[in-house]
Amino acid sequence: MDTINNFFPMTRRLAFIVLLCVFCSVPVVTATASIRMSEEDRTQVYIPGKVYEFNWLVTGSDHLTVELRSAFDDRAVLYDPDPGGGPRQIRFTISPPDDLEPGIYSTRIIVTEGSTEGFVGARAKVQTSVKLIVLSPKPLVKAGLNVRDTAEGEATRGELELRSWSEVPTANVYADIVVRNPNGEDITATTTPVTVAAGATTTAPFTLSTEDLPPGWHTASAVLHNTGEGGTETTSKEFRIGSLTMNLISYTQRLSAGSINRFTFTIGSNWNQQLEDVSGIVELAGASERTASIKIKPFGEAKLTAYLDLSDVAVNGSEDYNGTIKVIARDGYEDRDISTFNIKVSVMEEQLPTTDISPEELQEPKTYNIVIPLNLMTILYLIALLLIIINVVLLLRKRR
């Protein structure tokens, strides 16, 4: 009878411990204030001598801290009627100097919730910015270059993005696009002259031949003419010419004799378009299996899997077998051979886990670390386990 009476208090304690663990497993959520700012014209055009004034409304919490970070340093001044207080309207001014270079100058407004309540709290922080665009009184154009990837032997298309940093139009802007081939000869294209309106952005398209360029990475350089101050400007962009070939990145290095083995390999596409129906044929030790078909993105990578039946293969210890991986793309109703790779695989007598690594990685020593995460939940469960053990020990002592 005493044992039963002692058992129920212990049961209640265990129930309490279990409930404690369940309670601690549920994420504790506390209300976090959202902070909203009133909309304002966030982009202004610079006018010499003008002082810019902005008014913002911050809401959502009883404790809000406002901070100003500006490219103009102390020329940006914050007027906060209640620092660290609740919802309110703030004001700040920007007094730019008169000798600004053309460009975009930003001022960030950062609002942070000052305090939180609850077991787990999170501080809300939002930020926004206003931008001051400075234009030149003289013609001035800056450019960005974009060149599309293309296929071997096909022309590539591109465009110049021309942006005016001027208060007046810039006329007759054009560019010479140049790519140098392996023989040291220049392949060129010239854009049509355009007029860029004051403060505006426009594009100038072009087509560039790649007939004498091999597959791989190339650099196109654009020399702009009549851009205003300085007269010319140079910009460049890399682009890639694709070929319908594959690279073998890694493959399974070890297999087991006398069984069916999972064989995986990773390939990388050198083609500038998506391939819709790609598969591989693996031939090794008398076995020949084809993988399922997959899609590969332009210049992307993919992993394929075949199951090789080596049930009739018998080895003493380990033997190396030479084989091939043939990558095939379906073109309409016909298979098209893309690339073929020679491989060497060790076939082992005993069962071993297959390994999908590159040949170079086989030479590197491997170390493995077992890490048990020690977080709050782990500690709580360890405490609960310890309490259970203590209760069991006390119960056994009382029974004696």
Rosetta blueprint (number, residue, H / E / L):
1 M L
2 D H
3 T H
4 I H
5 N H
6 N H
7 F H
8 F H
9 P H
10 M H
11 T H
12 R H
13 R H
14 L H
15 A H
16 F H
17 I H
18 V H
19 L H
20 L H
21 C H
22 V H
23 F H
24 C H
25 S H
26 V L
27 P L
28 V L
29 V L
30 T L
31 A L
32 T L
33 A L
34 S L
35 I L
36 R E
37 M E
38 S L
39 E L
40 E L
41 D L
42 R L
43 T E
44 Q E
45 V E
46 Y L
47 I L
48 P L
49 G L
50 K L
51 V L
52 Y E
53 E E
54 F E
55 N E
56 W E
57 L E
58 V E
59 T E
60 G L
61 S L
62 D L
63 H L
64 L E
65 T E
66 V E
67 E E
68 L E
69 R E
70 S E
71 A L
72 F L
73 D H
74 D H
75 R H
76 A E
77 V E
78 L E
79 Y E
80 D L
81 P L
82 D L
83 P L
84 G L
85 G L
86 G L
87 P L
88 R E
89 Q E
90 I E
91 R E
92 F E
93 T E
94 I E
95 S L
96 P L
97 P L
98 D L
99 D L
100 L L
101 E L
102 P L
103 G E
104 I E
105 Y E
106 S E
107 T E
108 R E
109 I E
110 I E
111 V E
112 T E
113 E E
114 G L
115 S L
116 T L
117 E L
118 G L
119 F L
120 V L
121 G L
122 A L
123 R L
124 A L
125 K E
126 V E
127 Q E
128 T E
129 S E
130 V E
131 K E
132 L E
133 I E
134 V E
135 L L
136 S E
137 P L
138 K L
139 P L
140 L E
141 V E
142 K E
143 A E
144 G E
145 L E
146 N E
147 V E
148 R L
149 D L
150 T E
151 A E
152 E L
153 G L
154 E L
155 A L
156 T E
157 R E
158 G E
159 E E
160 L E
161 E E
162 L E
163 R E
164 S E
165 W L
166 S E
167 E L
168 V L
169 P L
170 T E
171 A E
172 N E
173 V E
174 Y E
175 A E
176 D E
177 I E
178 V E
179 V E
180 R E
181 N L
182 P L
183 N L
184 G L
185 E L
186 D E
187 I E
188 T E
189 A E
190 T E
191 T L
192 T L
193 P L
194 V E
195 T E
196 V E
197 A L
198 A L
199 G L
200 A L
201 T E
202 T E
203 T E
204 A E
205 P E
206 F E
207 T E
208 L E
209 S L
210 T L
211 E L
212 D L
213 L L
214 P L
215 P L
216 G E
217 W E
218 H E
219 T E
220 A E
221 S E
222 A E
223 V E
224 L E
225 H E
226 N L
227 T L
228 G E
229 E L
230 G L
231 G L
232 T E
233 E E
234 T E
235 T E
236 S E
237 K E
238 E E
239 F E
240 R E
241 I E
242 G E
243 S L
244 L L
245 T L
246 M E
247 N E
248 L E
249 I E
250 S E
251 Y E
252 T E
253 Q L
254 R E
255 L E
256 S E
257 A L
258 G L
259 S L
260 I E
261 N E
262 R E
263 F E
264 T E
265 F E
266 T E
267 I E
268 G E
269 S E
270 N L
271 W L
272 N L
273 Q L
274 Q L
275 L E
276 E E
277 D E
278 V E
279 S E
280 G E
281 I E
282 V E
283 E E
284 L E
285 A L
286 G L
287 A E
288 S E
289 E E
290 R E
291 T L
292 A L
293 S L
294 I E
295 K E
296 I E
297 K L
298 P L
299 F L
300 G L
301 E E
302 A E
303 K E
304 L E
305 T E
306 A E
307 Y E
308 L E
309 D E
310 L L
311 S L
312 D L
313 V L
314 A L
315 V L
316 N L
317 G L
318 S E
319 E E
320 D E
321 Y E
322 N E
323 G E
324 T E
325 I E
326 K E
327 V E
328 I E
329 A E
330 R E
331 D E
332 G L
333 Y L
334 E E
335 D E
336 R E
337 D E
338 I E
339 S E
340 T E
341 F E
342 N E
343 I E
344 K E
345 V E
346 S E
347 V E
348 M E
349 E L
350 E L
351 Q L
352 L L
353 P L
354 T L
355 T L
356 D E
357 I E
358 S L
359 P H
360 E H
361 E H
362 L H
363 Q H
364 E L
365 P L
366 K L
367 T L
368 Y L
369 N L
370 I L
371 V L
372 I L
373 P L
374 L L
375 N L
376 L H
377 M H
378 T H
379 I H
380 L H
381 Y H
382 L H
383 I H
384 A H
385 L H
386 L H
387 L H
388 I H
389 I H
390 I H
391 N H
392 V H
393 V H
394 L H
395 L H
396 L H
397 R H
398 K H
399 R H
400 R L
